[in-house]
Amino acid sequence: MASKYQAPRGTFDVLPGNAHARARVERAAAEIFSRAGYEPIATPVFEDTDLFERGVGRSTDIVRKEMFTFEDKGGRSITLRPEGTAPICRAYLEHGMHKLAQPVKLSYAGPFFRHERPQAGRYRQFHQIGAEAIGTDSPFADAEAIMLLADLLAELGVPGVELRLGSLGSPVARRAYLEELKAHLRANEGELSKDVRERIDLNPLRAFDSDDEGTQAVMAGAPTIVERLDGEDAEHFAEVRALLDTAGIAYEIDPTLVRGLDYYTRTIFSFVCEGLGAQSEVGGGGRYDGLIEQLGGPATPAVGWAAGIERILLALEEDEETAGRDAFLAVADEGQRRRALALASELRHAGLAVEVDLAGRSLKGQLKHADRVGARRVVILESEGGVQLRDMESGEQRPTDAAHLLEELGGAGR
Ligand code: AMP
């Protein structure tokens, strides 16, 4: 029966069939983080609005259009977190992590919220996993961050992944470059889309991201920051590339790469999966050397990334999975139902995945249900302690001894 309520626009329910694939992604990420020493951190799903305005940047689409912002009962402006880096930097400062040995390496997973126009791969509540290395400007940290995400996508078997790499330079170099870019945009103002034209001063880099044909033609002849890198910026970028080369990670330099958040400096990167269509990025990130200072802390260089769990699942085209069961405990005799539940619990303690009938089905109904839940074997408890073991694949059934059930089912020590 359809209910009159539906999940809010741009959100979705994670149903059991889908939950297994999702858990596999989260587990793989948690393992990769733990092996590389990126400790888990969790921050609240809402923060003071000002944190994102300062951290993400007032000129970004996220802050201008996409935040779920509301006033709480105390009259404070609160925002559902649209991204994870600004909150983690807030926590880094709040808990004095700048006094620990640097860099502080952190990882996270959880829901994020952006009021975007929903489409395949774009939601208003989505889930990210991410990593941050805070307190180092070493290109080794950039390369390690990239390697972690490359490893995760490879381990999960995400097909057709490409890594795009760019550099935005330091803020000083970027400022000089931005003046040059603005001049180019102004000189071609007539051909630009309205949105880009209105933001020439506010955020000229976004013009590289435009879908508009006229704008794209203007941008084809625009100067790029990668061509303008010099001194330490150029050295840093060269070292990141050399480290990736040594590690055998393929990438393409994309001089027009931009990201939707203001805080990036130097390295930026994006992992795309062409099979995904319009929303082709599975994950990306970069260096954000100015963010912590921007939030009122000491100058603290850092690098990190986030990947979208839904995008990864879409790219994997995961079919619904059922977990499968080692056994189903059925009863041929009504008097055995209590024993069945106790025995199921015992077998579960030994590490087996075991289900038991909770709906008072007939034996035939129980066998049918055992098949439905993917049980490999059915244990049938008969009157007076008799036990039958049925192999669901072959259909073979034979009597067995209750005392040897655990061994028969391959529990403990298997
Ligand atoms: P960002 O935080 O914008 O750098 O995005 C990092 C990753 O999060 C992207 O590569 C996507 O995989 C994912 N992502 C961002 N926005 C959304 C969204 N609205 N819906 C689903 N995934 C998203």
Boltz pocket constraint, residues with backbone or C-beta under 6 A from the ligand:
constraints:
  - pocket:
      binder: B
      contacts: [[A, 82], [A, 83], [A, 114], [A, 116], [A, 121], [A, 122], [A, 123], [A, 124], [A, 125], [A, 126], [A, 127], [A, 128], [A, 259], [A, 260], [A, 271], [A, 281], [A, 282], [A, 283], [A, 284], [A, 285], [A, 306], [A, 307], [A, 308], [A, 309], [A, 310], [A, 311]]
      max_distance: 6.0
